[in-house]
Amino acid sequence: MAIGATAVWEVRESSGSNTNGGFYTSGGTDYSQQDSAQLSVSDAVTNTTTTITSATGGFTAAMVGNGLYLSGDAEWYEIATYVSGNEITVDRATNDTGGGKTLNVGGALGGSSDGSGLQIAADQMVDGNIIYVKDNFQVTAAIDFDKAEVGNAGRRIVGYSGTRSQDITSNTDFVTVTKTGAVDDIFYISQNRYYFSNFAFDGADRHNINDVAGLNTWVNLKSENAGSMNFNLHTSSRAFYLYSNNSGDDGIDLGNDSHLYYSFIKDANGDAITANGDCSVVGNVVKQGTGNGNGINVTGGAVFIFGNTVDGTNTSSKTGIDFTQHSTIAVNNIISNWNIGIDADADELSWYGYNNIYNCTTDVQSQTPGVIDLGGNIDVDPQYTNLAGDDLSVGTNVKAKGPFDGSAFLGSASIPYIDIGAVQRAESATNVTISGNTTISGNATIG
């Protein structure tokens, strides 16, 4: 056996202990959501079976399903059955025979404020587990997520500062992760099927998030001031509601077959978004400043670019959307204030149309014979509410619906991403009428 797939880990970087039990599955009372262990003894006896005894005792039936740390083994186990106050069984055979071992039941991991509690949970978790991380922390080395999946259940790592939740409708419940000393990457991911949400990263020497494996999911994350890329996402990534600011190179780099939705990218010293092929880039806002790179740069074929707002007010020599590869489709975007709106020198068949290309020195450049203008492009002032303040909500000149306020990121209890681009009009949602700058909140269903 092994730790159960339903285990939920608790990491409290500022107040837990890295020798606490750390998790709970079911069958008893959850003792993981507290700073200290529920039971600690120093005379535990093991015999390479699933049985653990203690003369001091104190075991109860309520402890079933809780995590247990055992010194000597330096291992975490799940309490499987309660036998008596002096005896329990665990999920698998212990590593050796001996007595005088410290045993701690329950309590959150952490306590050093350096990410070490999260690293332990990441090393110990199994498919299907969730890690909740509470409290900001500062790493001295990358947190490695390198545990190979066994099935397809995935693993979730969720930050929270108030109450446990996987809610992504607000920007108020992030765990901030910074670094001290030389740290190339803050999170380094070398295996598949991880899900990350509700973290804010700042200041890695290279990438705040470096995913070299792919097939991972990124939701409701902030990333700022990385020496290179804020988000380096590998093949088959799925990313929603990301915020990228002031990256040394690209803001978000998407590997092949990756998809980026409803994100805000600003002030990337490379390109705001690089799409490396077979990608979709939908509903995002880009705001580039002086000395920054292009808006959306397509470096591989078959990229779908739809419903984005791409502004380059202070980037007079750069391009809003640059697609040099085949099968690129760019429709229903606002492309404003660039030297070149669309650089359409794709090497094979590609398409663009129904975009609002506003105040660009050249609307479309280098259109090769294989690039088809679908028509429908317009050139009108999008009437941004407060461009300098990162509020790219549009005025009535364009028919896009749904305000976007980058300064507030997601905003409180609103989903501000309905049809952000230029021309396509949002229709009525079920039981909801969308008009003007209406925000959508609660449990509204769009469709």
Protein Blocks (a to p, Z undefined) as FASTA:
>chain_A
ZZdfkbccdddfklmcfkbnoiafehiacfklcfbdfbdcfkbccehiabdcdfkgopaf
klgoiacddehjlpacddfbdfblmbccdfbdcfbdcehiacdeejieejjonopmmmmm
mmmpcehiacddehidddfbdcddfbdcfblnopaddddfkbgcfbfkbcklcccddded
jdfbfbdcfbehiacehiacehiakbmbacfkgjiacehiadehiakbfbdcdehiaceh
iacehifbdfbdcdehiacehiacehifbdfbaceejpacehiacdddehiacfbdcfbg
hiacehiacdffklmkbcfbdcfbghiacehiacehifblbdckbfbdcddehiacehif
blbghiafklcceejiacddehiablmnopacdcfkbmcehiadfknonopaiafkghkb
lmlccdddehiacehjaccehjbdcZZ
